[in-house]
Amino acid sequence: MGLPRVVFSVSASADLIEWSPPQLLYDPFTSGLPHLQNAFYPTLIDPSAPDAGDDNYETVGRNVTLLYVQNTPNFFNDGRYVVGVNFTIDS
């Protein structure tokens, strides 16, 4: 029995009560980048949110940064990293 398969998914809500079905955002197991299988705690941040009056980064637009924590292969000696990837949401 191995580790659970973790993928990054995203849902949307206008009222934080009703949510859209999860949509796959990123699957490290099919990305061809096996080292990203040690990635955890994904979050989307919109760098322009404060310009739109959202000082707490509670909303995202089309241009976002995916932040996640990546464990290193030798976690106890090397620790982990916070990684940011910029991209545009198409739909």
C-alpha positions in Angstrom: 0.0 0.0 0.0 1.6 3.3 -1.1 0.8 6.9 -0.5 -2.6 8.2 -1.5 -2.8 9.7 -5.0 -3.1 13.5 -4.5 -4.2 15.8 -7.3 -4.9 19.5 -7.3 -8.5 20.4 -8.1 -10.4 23.7 -8.0 -14.1 24.6 -7.4 -15.8 28.0 -7.5 -18.5 29.6 -5.3 -20.1 33.0 -5.3 -21.5 32.6 -1.8 -19.3 29.9 -0.2 -22.3 27.7 0.3 -23.0 26.3 -3.2 -19.9 25.0 -5.0 -19.2 23.9 -8.6 -18.0 20.4 -9.1 -14.2 20.0 -8.7 -12.2 20.5 -11.9 -8.8 19.0 -12.2 -6.1 21.7 -12.1 -3.0 19.6 -11.9 -2.2 15.9 -11.7 1.5 15.3 -10.7 1.2 11.6 -11.5 0.4 12.2 -15.2 2.4 15.4 -15.7 5.7 13.7 -16.6 7.3 15.4 -13.6 7.4 12.6 -10.9 9.3 14.8 -8.4 6.1 16.8 -8.0 4.3 13.8 -6.5 5.6 15.2 -3.2 3.6 18.4 -3.6 1.0 19.4 -0.9 -1.2 22.3 0.3 -2.1 23.9 -3.0 -3.6 27.4 -3.0 -4.5 29.9 -5.7 -3.4 33.5 -5.2 -4.3 36.4 -7.5 -1.4 38.9 -7.3 -3.7 41.7 -8.5 -6.4 41.1 -5.8 -5.4 44.2 -3.7 -5.7 46.4 -6.8 -9.4 45.2 -7.0 -10.0 46.0 -3.3 -9.4 42.5 -2.0 -6.6 43.0 0.5 -7.1 39.5 1.9 -6.6 37.6 -1.4 -10.0 35.9 -1.1 -10.8 36.1 -4.8 -9.0 35.1 -7.9 -9.3 36.3 -11.5 -8.0 34.6 -14.7 -4.3 35.3 -14.0 -3.3 33.4 -10.9 -0.3 31.9 -9.0 -0.5 28.4 -7.8 1.4 28.1 -4.6 2.2 24.7 -3.1 4.7 23.0 -0.7 7.1 20.5 -2.1 8.9 18.0 0.1 12.4 17.2 -0.9 13.5 13.6 -1.3 15.6 13.9 1.9 13.0 15.8 3.9 14.7 15.6 7.3 17.9 17.1 6.0 16.8 19.4 3.2 13.2 20.3 4.4 10.7 21.6 1.9 10.1 24.4 -0.5 7.2 26.8 -1.3 6.8 26.8 -5.1 4.8 29.3 -7.1 3.7 28.8 -10.7 2.0 31.6 -12.7 -0.7 30.7 -15.2 -4.0 31.8 -16.8 -7.3 30.1 -16.2 -8.9 29.6 -19.7 -12.4 28.7 -18.7 
